[in-house]
Amino acid sequence: MDKSVAIIGGGPAGLMAAEVIGARGVKVDVYDSMPSVGRKFLMAGKSGLNITHSEPFEQFVSRYEKRRAQIEPLLKIFGPNELQQWVHELGIETFVGTSGRVFPTGMKASPLLRTWLKRLTDSGVTFHLRHKWRGFSPEASGGLSVEFETPEGEKVIKPDATVLALGGGSWSRLGSDGAWVPWLEQAGVRVEALKPSNCGFDVTWSPHFRERFDGHPVKSVVLSFGSFHQQGEFIVTKEGVEGSLIYAASAMIRDEISARGKAVISLDMTPDRSIEWLTEKLSRPRGSRTMASHLEKAAGIRGVKAGLLREFLTKKDFASGASTERLASSIKALPIPLIAPRPLDEAISTAGGVTFESLDEYLMIRSLPGVFCAGEMLDWEAPTGGYLLTACFASGYVAGMGVLKWLDS
């Protein structure tokens, strides 16, 4: 096929689109602003590359919540099973962890990316690094030219189709800086504002608590917020809270703060003990023991958990003769006010982006024929656990199919 396609962005979505298109003999050029491709992909796999999740498909697609209707068709084409098979075809085996998450046997992203890039290069895909996209320019003869800023100066190309896979707005040092938003908006594309997803939150800690417990994990607790109830752990930081349990509820918490100015989560610090059991244990005479020793011996509350209690209760609550019912209630449902999400650049992923209403079923921008979008720059979000990567791969695959259909038309 005597056609050329520009893929702008060398993350999982862009590389998958390149593979699908290149397999048909189309000339594919991948452009990336960084000195190497897949930087955020490598960072995501630094502590173990969670490729996807092994849970049943119906449960899997429910993780995309508000955007399930748009993401599910993509996953039916290239979903968790297809992704695992694709990894196996690269010669890399996978295993399912105790949580149901799927990992490559070596756990790391680098062997997978290295093998994948070799296969792409062998198929004729060409990579152009340190090429930062600067938008489109309409051609007098029709179509769009693509402009880049490179170390050698400005570069302009005119491909037959373009796939934008520029990422969201988090981790800008790895290439996803959201700089594409105004350029697409100027081209008439509807873009929802980028927001942090899978993020931490600010808490107004006292100076003592901030310095004493920065970096301490809070383990085996249940976090409740509205309809959300989940057991897990999180980490206290100088600014507030972060970690897997916080990330799991982050979309709901973020939206509540946006609507009301703050969000109050509830923490059960002894999920395996009833409030009646706690009340009875705490009501026993403590003799010469300090309240700190009494809390530890009677209820197992010590360290950062004891610190959290003292942070949000008053001195009277710990005084001799204080209500043990109130203390027990606080251990089972300690309110912690969160005042703001951490900055977008610190978030694991991004919500917001190019709206699906701006795209056709193959992810082509309706107002820019021949231009497709894939990956995290689309308006969707999902929790960690393999759901983010799977949807990025799926959208890249479908965008690649869309390009081939466009070129054939």
C-alpha positions as CSV (number, residue, x, y, z in Angstrom):
1,M,0.0,0.0,0.0
2,D,1.6,3.3,-1.2
3,K,0.5,5.3,1.9
4,S,2.2,6.7,5.0
5,V,0.9,7.1,8.5
6,A,2.3,9.3,11.3
7,I,1.9,8.0,14.9
8,I,2.5,10.8,17.4
9,G,3.4,9.4,20.8
10,G,5.4,6.2,21.5
11,G,3.5,4.8,24.5
12,P,1.5,1.5,24.4
13,A,-1.4,3.0,22.5
14,G,0.8,4.5,19.8
15,L,3.0,1.5,19.4
16,M,0.0,-0.8,19.2
17,A,-1.5,1.3,16.4
18,A,1.9,1.2,14.7
19,E,1.9,-2.6,14.9
20,V,-1.6,-3.0,13.5
21,I,-1.0,-0.6,10.6
22,G,2.6,-1.7,9.8
23,A,1.4,-5.3,9.5
24,R,-0.5,-4.3,6.4
25,G,2.6,-3.0,4.7
26,V,1.8,0.7,5.2
27,K,4.8,3.0,5.9
28,V,4.6,3.9,9.6
29,D,6.6,6.7,11.3
30,V,6.4,7.0,15.1
31,Y,7.3,10.4,16.5
32,D,8.0,11.0,20.2
33,S,9.1,14.1,22.1
34,M,11.4,12.2,24.4
35,P,14.9,10.7,23.7
36,S,13.4,7.2,23.8
37,V,9.8,5.7,23.5
38,G,7.7,4.1,26.2
39,R,9.1,6.0,29.2
40,K,5.9,6.1,31.2
41,F,5.3,2.4,30.3
42,L,8.8,1.6,31.8
43,M,8.1,3.6,34.9
44,A,4.7,1.9,35.4
45,G,6.5,-1.4,35.3
46,K,9.3,-0.4,37.7
47,S,7.9,-2.3,40.7
48,G,6.2,-4.9,38.6
49,L,4.4,-4.5,35.2
50,N,0.7,-5.1,35.8
51,I,-0.4,-5.8,32.3
52,T,-4.1,-6.6,32.8
53,H,-6.5,-8.4,35.2
54,S,-7.8,-12.0,35.1
55,E,-11.3,-11.3,36.5
56,P,-14.4,-12.1,34.4
57,F,-15.0,-9.8,31.5
58,E,-18.3,-8.4,32.9
59,Q,-16.6,-7.4,36.1
60,F,-13.6,-6.1,34.2
61,V,-15.6,-3.7,32.0
62,S,-17.5,-2.4,35.1
63,R,-14.2,-0.8,36.2
64,Y,-14.6,1.9,33.6
65,E,-17.8,3.1,35.2
66,K,-19.1,6.3,33.5
67,R,-17.2,5.4,30.2
68,R,-18.0,1.7,30.2
69,A,-20.3,2.2,27.2
70,Q,-17.4,3.6,25.2
71,I,-14.6,1.4,26.4
72,E,-16.4,-2.0,26.3
73,P,-16.6,-2.1,22.5
74,L,-12.9,-1.6,22.3
75,L,-12.2,-4.3,24.8
76,K,-14.5,-6.7,22.9
77,I,-12.1,-6.3,20.0
78,F,-8.8,-6.4,21.9
79,G,-9.4,-7.2,25.6
80,P,-7.6,-8.8,28.5
81,N,-7.4,-12.3,26.8
82,E,-6.1,-10.9,23.5
83,L,-3.6,-8.7,25.3
84,Q,-2.2,-11.8,27.2
85,Q,-2.0,-13.7,24.0
86,W,-0.2,-10.9,22.3
87,V,2.4,-10.8,25.2
88,H,2.8,-14.6,24.8
89,E,3.5,-14.1,21.0
90,L,6.4,-11.8,22.0
91,G,7.8,-14.9,23.7
92,I,7.1,-13.6,27.2
93,E,5.1,-15.7,29.6
94,T,2.7,-14.3,32.2
95,F,1.3,-15.3,35.6
96,V,-1.7,-14.4,37.7
97,G,-0.9,-12.9,41.1
98,T,-2.9,-13.6,44.3
99,S,-5.0,-10.4,43.6
100,G,-5.9,-11.6,40.1
101,R,-3.6,-9.1,38.5
102,V,-1.6,-10.4,35.5
103,F,2.2,-9.9,35.2
104,P,5.0,-11.0,32.9
105,T,7.1,-13.7,34.5
106,G,10.1,-11.4,34.9
107,M,7.8,-8.7,36.3
108,K,9.6,-5.9,34.4
109,A,8.5,-3.8,31.4
110,S,11.9,-3.4,29.8
111,P,12.2,-7.0,28.3
112,L,8.7,-6.7,26.8
113,L,9.3,-3.2,25.4
114,R,12.7,-4.2,24.0
115,T,11.3,-7.3,22.2
116,W,8.3,-5.3,20.9
117,L,10.4,-2.4,19.5
118,K,12.7,-4.9,17.6
119,R,9.6,-6.5,16.1
120,L,8.2,-3.1,15.0
121,T,11.6,-2.1,13.6
122,D,11.9,-5.4,11.7
123,S,8.4,-4.8,10.2
124,G,9.6,-1.4,8.8
125,V,8.3,1.0,11.5
126,T,10.6,4.0,11.7
127,F,11.2,6.0,14.9
128,H,11.8,9.7,15.1
129,L,12.8,10.9,18.6
130,R,13.0,14.4,20.1
131,H,10.2,15.4,17.8
132,K,7.6,17.5,19.7
133,W,4.3,17.9,18.0
134,R,3.3,21.5,17.4
135,G,-0.1,21.1,15.8
136,F,-1.7,20.9,12.3
137,S,-1.7,23.3,9.4
138,P,-4.3,23.0,6.7
139,E,-2.9,22.4,3.2
140,A,-4.2,24.5,0.2
141,S,-4.6,21.3,-1.7
142,G,-6.6,19.8,1.1
143,G,-5.7,17.7,4.1
144,L,-3.5,18.6,7.0
145,S,0.3,18.9,7.5
146,V,1.8,18.0,10.8
147,E,4.4,20.2,12.4
148,F,7.2,19.2,14.8
149,E,9.9,21.0,16.7
150,T,13.1,19.0,16.5
151,P,16.8,19.5,17.5
152,E,17.4,20.4,13.8
153,G,14.6,22.9,13.7
154,E,11.0,22.9,12.5
155,K,9.8,19.8,10.5
156,V,6.6,19.5,8.5
157,I,5.2,16.3,7.1
158,K,2.0,15.4,5.3
159,P,0.9,11.8,6.1
160,D,-2.1,10.1,4.6
161,A,-3.4,9.5,8.2
162,T,-2.3,10.5,11.7
163,V,-2.8,8.8,15.1
164,L,-2.5,11.0,18.1
165,A,-1.4,9.0,21.2
166,L,0.1,11.8,23.3
167,G,-1.0,10.6,26.7
168,G,-2.7,12.7,29.4
169,G,-1.3,15.4,31.6
170,S,0.5,13.4,34.4
171,W,4.2,12.7,34.7
172,S,5.2,15.4,32.2
173,R,8.9,14.6,32.7
174,L,8.2,11.4,30.9
175,G,6.4,13.1,27.9
176,S,2.7,13.4,28.8
177,D,2.4,17.1,29.4
178,G,-1.1,17.8,28.0
179,A,0.3,20.5,25.6
180,W,-1.9,19.0,22.9
181,V,-5.1,20.3,24.5
182,P,-5.1,23.9,23.1
183,W,-4.1,22.7,19.7
184,L,-7.0,20.3,19.4
185,E,-9.4,22.8,20.9
186,Q,-8.3,25.4,18.3
187,A,-9.1,22.8,15.7
188,G,-12.6,22.5,17.0
189,V,-12.3,19.3,18.9
190,R,-14.2,19.1,22.2
191,V,-11.8,18.3,25.1
192,E,-12.9,17.8,28.7
193,A,-10.5,19.5,31.2
194,L,-7.7,17.2,32.3
195,K,-8.0,16.1,36.0
196,P,-5.9,14.0,38.3
197,S,-6.9,10.3,38.5
198,N,-5.5,7.6,40.8
199,C,-4.1,10.5,42.9
200,G,-3.3,11.4,46.5
201,F,-5.1,14.2,48.5
202,D,-4.1,17.0,50.7
203,V,-4.9,16.9,54.5
204,T,-4.3,19.8,56.9
205,W,-2.1,17.8,59.3
206,S,-0.7,19.4,62.5
207,P,3.0,20.1,62.3
208,H,3.7,17.4,64.9
209,F,1.8,14.7,63.0
210,R,3.3,15.8,59.6
211,E,6.8,15.4,60.8
212,R,6.3,12.3,63.0
213,F,4.4,10.2,60.5
214,D,5.4,11.2,57.0
215,G,5.9,8.1,55.0
216,H,4.2,5.7,57.4
217,P,1.9,3.1,56.0
218,V,-1.6,2.7,57.4
219,K,-2.4,-1.0,57.0
220,S,-5.5,-3.2,57.2
221,V,-8.1,-0.5,57.3
222,V,-11.5,-0.1,55.6
223,L,-12.0,3.2,53.8
224,S,-15.7,4.3,53.3
225,F,-16.9,7.1,51.2
226,G,-20.4,7.2,49.9
227,S,-21.0,3.8,48.2
228,F,-17.3,3.0,48.4
229,H,-16.2,0.5,51.0
230,Q,-12.9,-1.3,50.6
231,Q,-10.1,-2.8,52.7
232,G,-6.5,-2.1,52.0
233,E,-3.7,0.3,53.0
234,F,-2.4,3.7,52.2
235,I,0.5,6.0,53.1
236,V,0.6,9.2,55.1
237,T,2.7,12.0,53.5
238,K,3.6,15.5,54.6
239,E,0.9,16.8,52.3
240,G,-1.8,14.3,53.0
241,V,-2.5,10.7,51.9
242,E,-1.7,8.5,48.9
243,G,-1.5,4.8,48.0
244,S,-3.6,2.1,46.5
245,L,-6.7,2.4,48.9
246,I,-6.8,6.1,48.3
247,Y,-6.4,5.8,44.5
248,A,-9.3,3.3,44.4
249,A,-11.7,5.9,45.7
250,S,-9.9,8.9,44.1
251,A,-12.5,9.6,41.3
252,M,-15.4,9.9,43.8
253,I,-13.3,11.9,46.3
254,R,-12.0,14.3,43.6
255,D,-15.5,15.0,42.2
256,E,-16.9,15.6,45.8
257,I,-14.1,18.1,46.5
258,S,-14.8,19.8,43.1
259,A,-18.5,20.1,44.0
260,R,-18.4,20.9,47.7
261,G,-14.8,22.1,48.5
262,K,-13.8,19.1,50.6
263,A,-14.5,15.4,51.1
264,V,-14.6,13.5,54.4
265,I,-13.6,9.9,54.3
266,S,-14.3,7.4,57.1
267,L,-11.7,5.0,58.3
268,D,-12.3,1.7,60.2
269,M,-9.0,1.0,61.8
270,T,-10.1,-2.4,63.3
271,P,-12.2,-4.0,60.5
272,D,-12.0,-7.4,62.2
273,R,-13.4,-6.2,65.5
274,S,-16.9,-5.0,66.3
275,I,-17.7,-1.7,68.0
276,E,-19.2,-3.7,70.9
277,W,-15.9,-5.7,71.4
278,L,-13.9,-2.5,71.3
279,T,-16.2,-0.7,73.8
280,E,-15.9,-3.7,76.2
281,K,-12.1,-3.9,75.9
282,L,-11.6,-0.1,76.3
283,S,-14.0,0.0,79.3
284,R,-11.7,-2.2,81.3
285,P,-9.7,-0.4,84.0
286,R,-6.3,0.7,82.7
287,G,-4.7,1.1,86.1
288,S,-1.3,2.8,85.9
289,R,-1.1,2.4,82.1
290,T,-1.0,5.5,79.9
291,M,-3.8,5.9,77.4
292,A,-1.4,5.0,74.7
293,S,-0.5,1.7,76.4
294,H,-4.2,1.0,77.1
295,L,-5.1,1.6,73.4
296,E,-2.4,-0.7,72.2
297,K,-3.1,-3.5,74.8
298,A,-6.9,-3.3,74.5
299,A,-7.5,-2.6,70.8
300,G,-4.1,-3.0,69.1
301,I,-4.1,0.7,68.2
302,R,-0.5,2.1,68.1
303,G,1.9,4.0,65.9
304,V,0.3,5.9,63.0
305,K,-3.2,4.7,63.8
306,A,-2.9,6.1,67.4
307,G,-1.5,9.3,65.8
308,L,-4.6,9.6,63.5
309,L,-6.9,9.2,66.5
310,R,-5.1,12.0,68.4
311,E,-5.0,14.2,65.3
312,F,-8.8,14.2,64.9
313,L,-10.1,13.8,68.5
314,T,-9.7,16.2,71.4
315,K,-7.6,15.7,74.6
316,K,-10.9,15.2,76.5
317,D,-11.6,12.1,74.5
318,F,-8.5,10.5,76.0
319,A,-8.8,11.8,79.5
320,S,-9.7,9.6,82.4
321,G,-13.4,9.0,82.6
322,A,-13.9,9.9,78.9
323,S,-16.6,8.0,76.9
324,T,-15.3,4.7,75.8
325,E,-18.2,4.5,73.4
326,R,-17.0,7.6,71.5
327,L,-13.5,6.3,71.4
328,A,-14.6,3.0,70.0
329,S,-16.8,4.7,67.5
330,S,-13.9,6.8,66.3
331,I,-11.7,3.8,65.9
332,K,-14.4,2.2,63.8
333,A,-15.3,5.3,61.8
334,L,-12.7,8.0,62.1
335,P,-13.6,11.0,59.8
336,I,-10.6,12.5,57.9
337,P,-11.3,15.6,55.8
338,L,-9.5,15.8,52.5
339,I,-9.2,19.3,51.0
340,A,-7.7,19.0,47.5
341,P,-6.4,16.4,45.1
342,R,-2.6,16.5,44.6
343,P,-1.4,18.2,41.4
344,L,-2.2,16.6,38.0
345,D,1.5,16.0,37.3
346,E,1.8,13.8,40.4
347,A,-1.2,11.6,39.5
348,I,-0.7,8.1,38.2
349,S,-3.2,8.8,35.4
350,T,-5.5,11.4,33.9
351,A,-9.3,11.9,33.7
352,G,-10.7,14.1,31.0
353,G,-9.5,14.5,27.4
354,V,-10.9,14.1,23.9
355,T,-14.6,13.3,24.3
356,F,-15.9,10.1,22.6
357,E,-18.7,12.2,21.2
358,S,-16.0,13.9,19.0
359,L,-15.0,10.5,17.6
360,D,-16.4,7.8,15.4
361,E,-16.4,4.1,16.3
362,Y,-12.8,3.8,15.1
363,L,-11.7,6.7,17.2
364,M,-11.3,9.1,14.2
365,I,-12.0,12.8,15.0
366,R,-15.2,13.6,13.2
367,S,-14.1,17.2,12.5
368,L,-10.6,16.2,11.4
369,P,-11.0,13.3,8.9
370,G,-7.9,11.0,8.8
371,V,-6.9,12.0,12.4
372,F,-7.4,9.4,15.1
373,C,-6.9,9.4,18.9
374,A,-5.9,6.7,21.3
375,G,-4.8,6.0,24.8
376,E,-4.9,8.2,27.9
377,M,-5.7,11.4,25.9
378,L,-9.2,10.1,25.5
379,D,-11.9,11.1,28.1
380,W,-11.9,8.0,30.4
381,E,-10.4,6.8,33.6
382,A,-10.0,3.5,35.5
383,P,-8.4,2.2,38.7
384,T,-5.0,0.7,38.8
385,G,-4.8,-3.1,38.5
386,G,-4.2,-3.5,34.8
387,Y,-7.3,-1.6,33.6
388,L,-5.4,1.5,32.5
389,L,-2.9,-0.4,30.3
390,T,-5.5,-2.7,28.8
391,A,-7.7,0.2,27.6
392,C,-4.6,2.0,26.2
393,F,-3.6,-1.1,24.2
394,A,-7.2,-1.7,23.1
395,S,-7.7,1.9,21.9
396,G,-4.4,1.8,20.0
397,Y,-5.5,-1.4,18.3
398,V,-8.9,-0.1,17.3
399,A,-7.4,3.2,16.1
400,G,-5.0,1.2,13.9
401,M,-7.9,-0.7,12.4
402,G,-9.6,2.6,11.8
403,V,-6.6,4.0,9.9
404,L,-6.6,0.9,7.7
405,K,-10.3,1.3,7.0
406,W,-9.8,5.0,6.2
407,L,-6.9,4.3,3.8
408,D,-8.9,1.7,2.0
409,S,-11.9,4.0,1.5
